[in-house]
């Protein structure tokens, strides 16, 4: 597996006043401005060979226990639906599972730590396989994030668990190389989900210590001295 950007397994507890990288966006008190949740989204077109990678990974994870704050869903080619779900603000962290042109041998699994301020985070088209024209209802990860930002929404952190495809053509099965990478991909998504949940747990613990809730007050109301 290839990892680019921050190590998704690095989830050590922060020191005093130190909110870990990837923590939920916060309000003036340091508390999460979102719901402190993580969305694992499998995307892709199962009718285009290896483009169905993300959908198959998520399908295999249906019965796997994940941290309570993690939601997992198969979005298929419903990229617009994903963007609007994110617009609701329930999720601070997005983990996209998708076939990506990585410039590596087919079946290579990689974790990309997306720089949301860099419009060129995706591999360039020259690195991609020739593929049929995308379905009008489908959207690649970059388009989903650009649409979300254009609509005024945001997430704090985005990770992509990607796999280099071998075949992107009209067929309803994965290539042998990508099919053989599924177990590794599932393990990788599980590791990422647990690491990101630990990040949020640690950040919330720091905030709870720094900004205690007043006794009997609603959660989010900071205690003040009389």
N, C-alpha and C positions, 0 to 999 in steps of 0.2 A: 504494500500500500504506500502511496505517496501522500505526504502531508505538506501543504503550502500554507504559510502564515503561521498563526499561533498554534501551539500544540493543543488539540481538543481534549487531551487527557490531563492537561495541567489544571488541577482544580484545588491547589493547596489553599488553606484558610488564609484570609488576608490579615494584615496587621491592623493596629488601631488606626482608624481614619482612612484605611486603604480599601477602596471598593475594587474588587477584581475586574480585570478586563472582560468585557462581555456581560457585565451585570445589567440588570434591567434599568431602563431610563428612570430617572428619579425626579420627584418634585422638590420643593424648597426644603422639606424636612429630610430629604435623602431617601424617602420611600419610593417604591416603584410607582411610576405613573401609568403603567399598564397593569395587567392582571398577574404578572409574574409567571406566565406560562410559556411553554415551548411547543411549537408546531412542527412535526415531522411530516413533510408533504412529498408524496411520490407523484411525479409527473412524467408524462410521456405518452406516446401513441402505440398501443399494443398491435396495431395493424402495420407498423413500420419496423419490423424486426427488432433490433437491439434498442430502438427508441422506447420499447416497453420495459426497459431495465428498472426504472424507478417504481413503476406500478407493481412489478413482480416482487421487488424487495419488500415493499410495504405489505403486500398480500401475505408474504411469509412471516411477517411480524405481528399478524392479527392476534395471536394467542400468547405473545411474549409479554411478560410483566415488565413494565417500565415505571419510572418514578411518577408519582401522582400528578405532578405538574406538567407532564408530557402528553400531548394529544397527537395522534397519528391518523393520517387520512390519505386516501387514494384520490388524487385530483385528475389523473389521466390527462386529457387535453383541455381540461376546464381551467386554463390559466386565468381567465377573467374572473371566474368564481373564486379562485385563490386570492387574487388581488383584493376583491371586495370583502372576503372573510378577514383578511389582514387589516383592512380599513376599520373594522370594528374595534381594534385596539386591544383584543384579548391576549395577544401573544407578543412577548418582548423579543423572543428568539425564534428564528425560522431556520429549519434544517431542510434543505431541498435535496431530494434523491432523484438523480436524473442521469441519462447518458450524456456525456460531454466529450467534445474533441480535445483530448489532452496532449496530443502529439506523442503518445506512448503506445506500446503494443496493445492490441485488442485484449480486453479483459482486465486491464490495469485499473485498480480502484484508487481514488485519490480523495483527499479532503481539502477543499478550498475554503480559506477564511476570507470572505468577501470584504473588500474595502468599499463601503457604500458611497464614498466620495470620489471613487475612481470609475469613470464610465467605461473603462477598457479592461475591467477585471476578467471578462470572458475571453477564452481563446479566440484568436482572430479567424475569420472565415477561411483563410488560406490553409488553416490547420484542420479544417473539418472535412468529413467525407461528403461526396456529392450525394444529396438526398432529394426526394421528391418535394415539390412545393408544399410547404406546411399547410395543414388544415386551417381554415379560417377561424375555427374555434380554439385552436391550439396556440400556446405562447411559450417561448423559451424562458428560462429563469431571469435573464437580463430584462426582457420585456415586462415580465410580471413586476419586477422591482421598480422599473421606470414608471410603469402605470401607477403603482402604489404611491410613489413620490409625487407624481403629477396630480393625483387625487387629494393630496395633502396628508396622506398617511405615512407611517414609518414603522420600522422595527429597529431595535437597538443593534442586533447582531444577526448576521446571516452566514451560515455554513452550507457548503454544497458537498454532498457525498456523491461523487461522479464516477462513471466508468467509461473507459474508452470503447466505443462501439466498433464492431467489425462489419456489420451489415445494416444499412438503413434503406430498406426497400420493402415493397408490399409483400409481407409475409407475417404470419401470426406465430412466430416462434423466435426465440433468441438464438444467436449463433453459439456454437460450442464454447468459444472463449468466454463470452459474457455469461452464459449459463453456469460455467464452472467457477465464475467469480461471485456468484450470488451468496454463498455462505460467508465469504470474507466480507462482502458488502453488508450483510445483516449484522455481523459482529461489529463492524465499524460504526454503523448507525446506533447500535446499542451503546457502544462506548461513548460516542459523541453525546447521546441523550443523557446518559448518567453524568458525564463531565459537566455539561451545561446546567443540569439540574443542581449539581453541587455548587456551581458558581452562584446561582441564584440563591440557594440556601445560605451560603456564606455571606453574600451581600445583604440579605435580609437580617441575618444575625448581627452584622455590624450596625445596620441602621436601627435595629431594635435597641441596641445598647446605647448608641449615640443620641437617639431621639425616642426615649421611652414614652409609651402611651399613658396619658393621665388615668388614674384609677377611676373606673366607671365611665370613662369617656369612650366614644366610638373609636374604632381602630382608625388611626391616621391623625388623631388629635394629639398634639404634643403636650406633655406635661410642662407647666410653667411654675416658677416660684411665686409664692404669694407676695 
